[in-house]
Amino acid sequence: MKLLLPFITLLLFLTPPLRANDAQSQKDNLIVQALLRLEKYNLHAKEKAHVKAAVLRYLKANPATDEFFTLIEKFKITEANLQLIGIALDNPRKTEGVRAAKILLASKNTTHINNILAGKKAPPAISLLTALGNTADPAVVPIALPIVTSKRSLPTRTAAVNALGKSAKGQRALLKLTTTKKLPTDLKFTTANILLASRDKKIATEAAKHLKLPATAGSKPLPPIATLAKLTGNPAKGKAVYTRACAICHLPSVLKIDFGPNLIEIGDKLPKSALYTAILDPNAGINFGFEGFILKTKSGAELAGYIQSKTDTTITLKIAGGIAQKFKRADIAKITPMKQSLMPENLQASMNKQELVDLVQYLTTLKKKK
Ligand code: HEC
């Protein structure tokens, strides 16, 4: 151990700095390997600035490797926080993204996390909440809880609820919001799915007094999605349900109506649980390009649809039934964004539980032909 310190210093002087990047990265690598073997080393001391510089170069060149994470954790390198955020945002459901989120939480300096979460853009906030949630760390609770009752968009608030749902402490916080009637109505579905499926039976029982999952035909409430997703249905029967309830808006369709997103390869895109969410809670995540608008014309017509195209002088609105209508901007009195999805809620009310399970089974068979 004693030999390693002079060894690091020696290395720094031996290798000529003018050699190509290769030589430098080799040198950085050796320094890092030596450091990783040291039990104690004050990397942040002033006189070690050159060693620290080598480490920071190494981190830049070797992101998300095991050494990368170990170095940051061992020497508490906050300079890498921005890099960690990037890794968490890119892989919120993967080992490296979750590890990055965990280190960020432990670093106590939550500035970067707060910046992303306070930012106007929903997608980064959603990814970060997902990564943080997947750590199941109770430190996520004070970060995600205020978002649930904030004025942020529904997908962002839904991600906050899902992040809380990953830890027992978060579930208890959600339960408290529920019992004190502070849970926003548009989050009841997501919350019910988490709390009613809680491994903690006390939480599940208490939640059941306040929250219900959507009912199917015959007003029987559904089990949580986690339970539904484990069931297997009959895809042929599911196809019949689809033709009855979905083909008026989606392809594939004998009616050839193209209004909602094309579902021809939906089985490749969404796992079963996400298919259930799409059907039972269409407002939770609205597909890009399908955001609804209410358009009022000066002559008094009012239509709901999404914007298919626009020019300086016209707006083309696609309305249910797949019909595109072109309006002169001069004829439009008002066009306002809708908060709700153009896909109706409560479609499951026209089917029983088995029919819903069959329908989802059918959707999983819609895959790219190989
Ligand atoms: C009145 C039209 C309408 C009906 C009926 C309808 N949908 Fe939709 N659906 C939409 C629209 C519009 C969107 C896109 C907006 C959104 O994401 O909420 C959508 C989105 C979806 C998505 C998400 C697609 C993706 O790529 O993420 C799925 C899955 C879906 N619908 C399945 C169904 C199923 C299954 C049924 C039948 C039970 C159905 N829809 C009935 C209009 C409809």
Residues whose N, C-alpha, C, O or C-beta is under 5 A from the ligand:
A	BS01	HEC	A245 C246 C249 F259 G260 P261 A278 I279 P282 G285 I286 N287 F290 A320 S341 L342 M343 P344 L347
